[in-house]
Amino acid sequence: MLDLSEDLSYPEFLTRILDEAEYRTRNKAIKFLKVQWSNHSEDEATWEREDRLREEYPTFFLPTSSFSGQEFLLEEENCNTPGVM
């Protein structure tokens, strides 16, 4: 069940990182992460810039003892400030 606000938006939480890629220009390399958001399936995952995700979800990127090397998991209550999509 979604909690809709008056403008029909709802909070989204980063739940998993599915893939990563790097885009290279002549002078710069930009890292992108394919992320799955709460209330969405893997098919609806989006590519996002890693630096922007680190700014918005800093606790998501903290090292954990249960790191599997393949995916990151985050409980909804551990999110700092959810983005609205």
N, C-alpha and C positions, 0 to 999 in steps of 0.2 A: 504494500500500500504506500503510495506516495503522498507526502505532505506538500500540497501545492500552496504557493503564496498567492496573493491577490492578482499579481501579474502573470499567473500560471507558470511560474518558474519553480524549480525544486533544487535542493542541494545535491551536488554530485561529489562523490568521494573516489579518489584513486584507490583501486583495489589490487591490481596486478600489473606488472610489466611483462609483456609477452615477447618483445623483440627489441633489438636496437640496431641503428644504422648511423652511418656518418656521411654527411654531405660535405664535399670538399670544394672550395673555390681556390683561386690562385693563392690567396693570402690567409685563408682561414679554414678551419674544420668545425662544423657544427654537428653536435651529436643529437640524434632524435631517438625517442623511445616510443614504442607502440604500447599504449596503455589501455587497460580495461577499466571502465568506470562502474561504480555501483549502479544498480538497476539496469544494466546493459549486458548483453552477451559478448563473447569473444568476437563474433562476427561484426559487432558494432564498435570495436576498438579503434582508437584514433592515434595518429602519429603526432607527438608533441615534442617541443624542444626540451632537452634535459635541463638546461640552465633555468628555464622558466618554471619547470616542475620543482626543481630544488628550492627555488624562492618561495613558491606557494605551499609546498609540502615538505618542509625541512626534516620533520621527524620520520618521514617515510624512508629517507635515505640513510638513517642511522644504522650502523652495523648491529645485527642481532645474532644471538647464538644459534638460532635455528635456520640460518641461511643455507639454502640448498644449492645455490649456484645457478638455478634454472629460472626461478621466479621469486618475486617478492610478494608477501601477503601483508595486508594491513587491516586491522580491526577498525570499524567505523568510529568507535569512541576514542581512538588514538589520533585522529585527524585534528590538526590545529584549527584551520578555518576552511570549511568546504567552499569550493568554487560553485558558482551557479551557472548552469548551462541552459 
